[in-house]
Amino acid sequence: ASHGLSMTKIESRPSRRKAWEYIFFVDIEGHIEEERVKKAVEEITGRCLFMKVLGSYPAHS
């Protein structure tokens, strides 16, 4: 919310590494090249143990 992005989906899955540890998959509106998305990704990266962008695609019109 602080970066003006809309989260369109969130899913959690057990990490398979240890009990009660979860991995989250999050979809947002925006492209990785947008400054607000870059800033949000940087902030999230600093708050989690592992962060990976799985893809960034143009919106379907």
Biopython code that builds the backbone (N, CA, C, O; Angstrom):
import numpy as np
from Bio.PDB.StructureBuilder import StructureBuilder

atoms = [
    (1, "ALA", "N", (0.824, -1.199, 0.000)),
    (1, "ALA", "CA", (0.000, 0.000, 0.000)),
    (1, "ALA", "C", (0.863, 1.256, 0.000)),
    (1, "ALA", "O", (0.496, 2.262, -0.607)),
    (2, "SER", "N", (1.989, 1.203, 0.666)),
    (2, "SER", "CA", (2.825, 2.404, 0.752)),
    (2, "SER", "C", (3.453, 2.775, -0.588)),
    (2, "SER", "O", (3.937, 3.896, -0.747)),
    (3, "HIS", "N", (3.454, 1.862, -1.550)),
    (3, "HIS", "CA", (4.027, 2.145, -2.866)),
    (3, "HIS", "C", (2.953, 2.297, -3.934)),
    (3, "HIS", "O", (3.273, 2.461, -5.111)),
    (4, "GLY", "N", (1.683, 2.246, -3.539)),
    (4, "GLY", "CA", (0.592, 2.437, -4.484)),
    (4, "GLY", "C", (0.368, 1.261, -5.412)),
    (4, "GLY", "O", (-0.121, 1.445, -6.527)),
    (5, "LEU", "N", (0.712, 0.061, -4.983)),
    (5, "LEU", "CA", (0.535, -1.133, -5.807)),
    (5, "LEU", "C", (-0.681, -1.921, -5.350)),
    (5, "LEU", "O", (-1.041, -1.899, -4.173)),
    (6, "SER", "N", (-1.311, -2.615, -6.287)),
    (6, "SER", "CA", (-2.433, -3.485, -5.956)),
    (6, "SER", "C", (-1.975, -4.932, -5.980)),
    (6, "SER", "O", (-1.424, -5.405, -6.974)),
    (7, "MET", "N", (-2.210, -5.632, -4.872)),
    (7, "MET", "CA", (-1.916, -7.062, -4.815)),
    (7, "MET", "C", (-3.149, -7.788, -5.341)),
    (7, "MET", "O", (-4.248, -7.607, -4.817)),
    (8, "THR", "N", (-2.972, -8.602, -6.368)),
    (8, "THR", "CA", (-4.104, -9.284, -6.988)),
    (8, "THR", "C", (-4.245, -10.731, -6.539)),
    (8, "THR", "O", (-5.295, -11.342, -6.742)),
    (9, "LYS", "N", (-3.199, -11.287, -5.932)),
    (9, "LYS", "CA", (-3.251, -12.687, -5.511)),
    (9, "LYS", "C", (-2.160, -12.959, -4.484)),
    (9, "LYS", "O", (-1.060, -12.412, -4.569)),
    (10, "ILE", "N", (-2.478, -13.817, -3.505)),
    (10, "ILE", "CA", (-1.473, -14.289, -2.556)),
    (10, "ILE", "C", (-1.781, -15.751, -2.241)),
    (10, "ILE", "O", (-2.927, -16.111, -1.971)),
    (11, "GLU", "N", (-0.754, -16.579, -2.279)),
    (11, "GLU", "CA", (-0.880, -18.006, -1.959)),
    (11, "GLU", "C", (0.243, -18.387, -1.009)),
    (11, "GLU", "O", (1.349, -17.852, -1.096)),
    (12, "SER", "N", (-0.043, -19.310, -0.103)),
    (12, "SER", "CA", (1.009, -19.824, 0.782)),
    (12, "SER", "C", (1.132, -21.323, 0.584)),
    (12, "SER", "O", (0.149, -22.025, 0.347)),
    (13, "ARG", "N", (2.352, -21.787, 0.688)),
    (13, "ARG", "CA", (2.650, -23.214, 0.559)),
    (13, "ARG", "C", (3.682, -23.584, 1.611)),
    (13, "ARG", "O", (4.570, -22.783, 1.904)),
    (14, "PRO", "N", (3.585, -24.792, 2.195)),
    (14, "PRO", "CA", (4.632, -25.236, 3.127)),
    (14, "PRO", "C", (5.984, -25.262, 2.417)),
    (14, "PRO", "O", (6.060, -25.619, 1.241)),
    (15, "SER", "N", (7.035, -24.892, 3.113)),
    (15, "SER", "CA", (8.353, -24.786, 2.481)),
    (15, "SER", "C", (9.040, -26.126, 2.242)),
    (15, "SER", "O", (9.964, -26.205, 1.433)),
    (16, "ARG", "N", (8.611, -27.166, 2.923)),
    (16, "ARG", "CA", (9.216, -28.506, 2.845)),
    (16, "ARG", "C", (10.576, -28.580, 3.532)),
    (16, "ARG", "O", (11.186, -29.648, 3.573)),
    (17, "ARG", "N", (11.059, -27.465, 4.071)),
    (17, "ARG", "CA", (12.348, -27.468, 4.773)),
    (17, "ARG", "C", (12.185, -27.770, 6.248)),
    (17, "ARG", "O", (12.942, -28.553, 6.821)),
    (18, "LYS", "N", (11.183, -27.137, 6.863)),
    (18, "LYS", "CA", (10.920, -27.421, 8.271)),
    (18, "LYS", "C", (9.464, -27.101, 8.591)),
    (18, "LYS", "O", (8.794, -26.372, 7.860)),
    (19, "ALA", "N", (8.998, -27.658, 9.687)),
    (19, "ALA", "CA", (7.601, -27.481, 10.080)),
    (19, "ALA", "C", (7.278, -26.007, 10.324)),
    (19, "ALA", "O", (8.100, -25.260, 10.854)),
    (20, "TRP", "N", (6.094, -25.608, 9.939)),
    (20, "TRP", "CA", (5.552, -24.270, 10.157)),
    (20, "TRP", "C", (6.294, -23.169, 9.407)),
    (20, "TRP", "O", (6.149, -21.993, 9.741)),
    (21, "GLU", "N", (7.079, -23.528, 8.407)),
    (21, "GLU", "CA", (7.726, -22.526, 7.554)),
    (21, "GLU", "C", (6.986, -22.520, 6.220)),
    (21, "GLU", "O", (6.735, -23.573, 5.635)),
    (22, "TYR", "N", (6.642, -21.334, 5.748)),
    (22, "TYR", "CA", (5.839, -21.222, 4.536)),
    (22, "TYR", "C", (6.506, -20.339, 3.496)),
    (22, "TYR", "O", (7.297, -19.453, 3.820)),
    (23, "ILE", "N", (6.171, -20.599, 2.246)),
    (23, "ILE", "CA", (6.587, -19.787, 1.106)),
    (23, "ILE", "C", (5.336, -19.077, 0.598)),
    (23, "ILE", "O", (4.268, -19.681, 0.507)),
    (24, "PHE", "N", (5.472, -17.807, 0.270)),
    (24, "PHE", "CA", (4.337, -17.042, -0.239)),
    (24, "PHE", "C", (4.585, -16.646, -1.688)),
    (24, "PHE", "O", (5.679, -16.215, -2.052)),
    (25, "PHE", "N", (3.559, -16.800, -2.496)),
    (25, "PHE", "CA", (3.563, -16.359, -3.888)),
    (25, "PHE", "C", (2.596, -15.189, -3.976)),
    (25, "PHE", "O", (1.439, -15.299, -3.569)),
    (26, "VAL", "N", (3.073, -14.063, -4.511)),
    (26, "VAL", "CA", (2.266, -12.848, -4.551)),
    (26, "VAL", "C", (2.264, -12.287, -5.969)),
    (26, "VAL", "O", (3.313, -12.166, -6.601)),
    (27, "ASP", "N", (1.080, -11.949, -6.458)),
    (27, "ASP", "CA", (0.939, -11.256, -7.740)),
    (27, "ASP", "C", (0.553, -9.809, -7.457)),
    (27, "ASP", "O", (-0.294, -9.536, -6.607)),
    (28, "ILE", "N", (1.180, -8.894, -8.177)),
    (28, "ILE", "CA", (0.834, -7.476, -8.055)),
    (28, "ILE", "C", (0.621, -6.900, -9.445)),
    (28, "ILE", "O", (1.091, -7.452, -10.440)),
    (29, "GLU", "N", (-0.096, -5.780, -9.500)),
    (29, "GLU", "CA", (-0.234, -5.054, -10.757)),
    (29, "GLU", "C", (0.959, -4.120, -10.890)),
    (29, "GLU", "O", (1.262, -3.354, -9.975)),
    (30, "GLY", "N", (1.627, -4.186, -12.018)),
    (30, "GLY", "CA", (2.797, -3.349, -12.251)),
    (30, "GLY", "C", (3.883, -4.156, -12.938)),
    (30, "GLY", "O", (3.824, -5.385, -12.976)),
    (31, "HIS", "N", (4.868, -3.468, -13.475)),
    (31, "HIS", "CA", (5.981, -4.104, -14.182)),
    (31, "HIS", "C", (7.267, -3.832, -13.418)),
    (31, "HIS", "O", (7.425, -2.762, -12.829)),
    (32, "ILE", "N", (8.174, -4.778, -13.423)),
    (32, "ILE", "CA", (9.418, -4.692, -12.655)),
    (32, "ILE", "C", (10.255, -3.462, -13.037)),
    (32, "ILE", "O", (11.092, -3.020, -12.249)),
    (33, "GLU", "N", (10.042, -2.916, -14.217)),
    (33, "GLU", "CA", (10.803, -1.737, -14.634)),
    (33, "GLU", "C", (10.208, -0.433, -14.104)),
    (33, "GLU", "O", (10.842, 0.617, -14.207)),
    (34, "GLU", "N", (8.994, -0.484, -13.537)),
    (34, "GLU", "CA", (8.389, 0.711, -12.948)),
    (34, "GLU", "C", (9.089, 1.031, -11.627)),
    (34, "GLU", "O", (9.382, 0.134, -10.837)),
    (35, "GLU", "N", (9.351, 2.300, -11.401)),
    (35, "GLU", "CA", (10.079, 2.713, -10.199)),
    (35, "GLU", "C", (9.368, 2.280, -8.919)),
    (35, "GLU", "O", (10.020, 1.832, -7.976)),
    (36, "ARG", "N", (8.048, 2.405, -8.872)),
    (36, "ARG", "CA", (7.314, 2.031, -7.656)),
    (36, "ARG", "C", (7.396, 0.537, -7.388)),
    (36, "ARG", "O", (7.413, 0.115, -6.232)),
    (37, "VAL", "N", (7.447, -0.270, -8.449)),
    (37, "VAL", "CA", (7.582, -1.723, -8.287)),
    (37, "VAL", "C", (8.998, -2.055, -7.816)),
    (37, "VAL", "O", (9.179, -2.885, -6.925)),
    (38, "LYS", "N", (9.991, -1.413, -8.409)),
    (38, "LYS", "CA", (11.381, -1.624, -7.976)),
    (38, "LYS", "C", (11.545, -1.328, -6.491)),
    (38, "LYS", "O", (12.182, -2.092, -5.766)),
    (39, "LYS", "N", (10.969, -0.216, -6.040)),
    (39, "LYS", "CA", (11.090, 0.168, -4.629)),
    (39, "LYS", "C", (10.387, -0.834, -3.723)),
    (39, "LYS", "O", (10.899, -1.173, -2.657)),
    (40, "ALA", "N", (9.223, -1.307, -4.138)),
    (40, "ALA", "CA", (8.492, -2.297, -3.337)),
    (40, "ALA", "C", (9.272, -3.603, -3.245)),
    (40, "ALA", "O", (9.343, -4.207, -2.174)),
    (41, "VAL", "N", (9.856, -4.044, -4.353)),
    (41, "VAL", "CA", (10.646, -5.283, -4.360)),
    (41, "VAL", "C", (11.866, -5.132, -3.453)),
    (41, "VAL", "O", (12.199, -6.051, -2.706)),
    (42, "GLU", "N", (12.528, -3.990, -3.513)),
    (42, "GLU", "CA", (13.676, -3.740, -2.630)),
    (42, "GLU", "C", (13.265, -3.811, -1.160)),
    (42, "GLU", "O", (13.974, -4.398, -0.342)),
    (43, "GLU", "N", (12.128, -3.216, -0.828)),
    (43, "GLU", "CA", (11.663, -3.224, 0.560)),
    (43, "GLU", "C", (11.315, -4.642, 1.016)),
    (43, "GLU", "O", (11.686, -5.052, 2.116)),
    (44, "ILE", "N", (10.615, -5.373, 0.186)),
    (44, "ILE", "CA", (10.237, -6.751, 0.531)),
    (44, "ILE", "C", (11.478, -7.616, 0.691)),
    (44, "ILE", "O", (11.553, -8.429, 1.612)),
    (45, "THR", "N", (12.448, -7.448, -0.194)),
    (45, "THR", "CA", (13.685, -8.229, -0.131)),
    (45, "THR", "C", (14.389, -8.043, 1.210)),
    (45, "THR", "O", (14.979, -8.985, 1.739)),
    (46, "GLY", "N", (14.329, -6.851, 1.752)),
    (46, "GLY", "CA", (14.953, -6.578, 3.042)),
    (46, "GLY", "C", (14.195, -7.144, 4.233)),
    (46, "GLY", "O", (14.706, -7.133, 5.353)),
    (47, "ARG", "N", (12.980, -7.641, 4.005)),
    (47, "ARG", "CA", (12.136, -8.132, 5.100)),
    (47, "ARG", "C", (11.928, -9.642, 5.086)),
    (47, "ARG", "O", (11.214, -10.172, 5.939)),
    (48, "CYS", "N", (12.531, -10.336, 4.143)),
    (48, "CYS", "CA", (12.309, -11.782, 4.079)),
    (48, "CYS", "C", (13.638, -12.522, 3.908)),
    (48, "CYS", "O", (14.661, -11.923, 3.579)),
    (49, "LEU", "N", (13.598, -13.818, 4.136)),
    (49, "LEU", "CA", (14.804, -14.635, 4.023)),
    (49, "LEU", "C", (15.177, -14.914, 2.573)),
    (49, "LEU", "O", (16.355, -15.062, 2.247)),
    (50, "PHE", "N", (14.181, -14.984, 1.711)),
    (50, "PHE", "CA", (14.412, -15.315, 0.305)),
    (50, "PHE", "C", (13.373, -14.600, -0.539)),
    (50, "PHE", "O", (12.192, -14.580, -0.191)),
    (51, "MET", "N", (13.806, -14.014, -1.644)),
    (51, "MET", "CA", (12.906, -13.295, -2.542)),
    (51, "MET", "C", (13.330, -13.585, -3.961)),
    (51, "MET", "O", (14.513, -13.495, -4.290)),
    (52, "LYS", "N", (12.377, -13.931, -4.806)),
    (52, "LYS", "CA", (12.682, -14.190, -6.209)),
    (52, "LYS", "C", (11.520, -13.706, -7.062)),
    (52, "LYS", "O", (10.368, -14.050, -6.798)),
    (53, "VAL", "N", (11.816, -12.912, -8.083)),
    (53, "VAL", "CA", (10.801, -12.484, -9.041)),
    (53, "VAL", "C", (10.692, -13.588, -10.083)),
    (53, "VAL", "O", (11.656, -13.885, -10.788)),
    (54, "LEU", "N", (9.517, -14.191, -10.173)),
    (54, "LEU", "CA", (9.323, -15.307, -11.104)),
    (54, "LEU", "C", (9.007, -14.835, -12.513)),
    (54, "LEU", "O", (9.156, -15.595, -13.471)),
    (55, "GLY", "N", (8.575, -13.600, -12.647)),
    (55, "GLY", "CA", (8.292, -13.071, -13.971)),
    (55, "GLY", "C", (7.656, -11.702, -13.874)),
    (55, "GLY", "O", (7.107, -11.330, -12.836)),
    (56, "SER", "N", (7.733, -10.959, -14.958)),
    (56, "SER", "CA", (7.093, -9.656, -15.054)),
    (56, "SER", "C", (6.609, -9.522, -16.483)),
    (56, "SER", "O", (7.400, -9.511, -17.427)),
    (57, "TYR", "N", (5.303, -9.422, -16.626)),
    (57, "TYR", "CA", (4.699, -9.484, -17.952)),
    (57, "TYR", "C", (3.783, -8.295, -18.172)),
    (57, "TYR", "O", (3.229, -7.754, -17.215)),
    (58, "PRO", "N", (3.615, -7.877, -19.434)),
    (58, "PRO", "CA", (2.680, -6.786, -19.713)),
    (58, "PRO", "C", (1.250, -7.226, -19.384)),
    (58, "PRO", "O", (0.897, -8.398, -19.513)),
    (59, "ALA", "N", (0.445, -6.260, -18.959)),
    (59, "ALA", "CA", (-0.955, -6.559, -18.651)),
    (59, "ALA", "C", (-1.691, -6.950, -19.925)),
    (59, "ALA", "O", (-1.416, -6.429, -21.006)),
    (60, "HIS", "N", (-2.617, -7.863, -19.777)),
    (60, "HIS", "CA", (-3.439, -8.287, -20.915)),
    (60, "HIS", "C", (-4.513, -7.240, -21.138)),
    (60, "HIS", "O", (-5.265, -6.918, -20.218)),
    (61, "SER", "N", (-4.596, -6.704, -22.350)),
    (61, "SER", "CA", (-5.571, -5.629, -22.598)),
    (61, "SER", "C", (-6.873, -6.114, -23.160)),
    (61, "SER", "O", (-7.773, -5.313, -23.412)),
]
sb = StructureBuilder()
sb.init_structure("model")
sb.init_model(0)
sb.init_chain("A")
sb.init_seg("    ")
for serial, (resi, resn, name, xyz) in enumerate(atoms, 1):
    if name == "N":
        sb.init_residue(resn, " ", resi, " ")
    sb.init_atom(name, np.array(xyz, "f"), 0.0, 1.0, " ", f" {name:<3s}", serial, name[0])
structure = sb.get_structure()
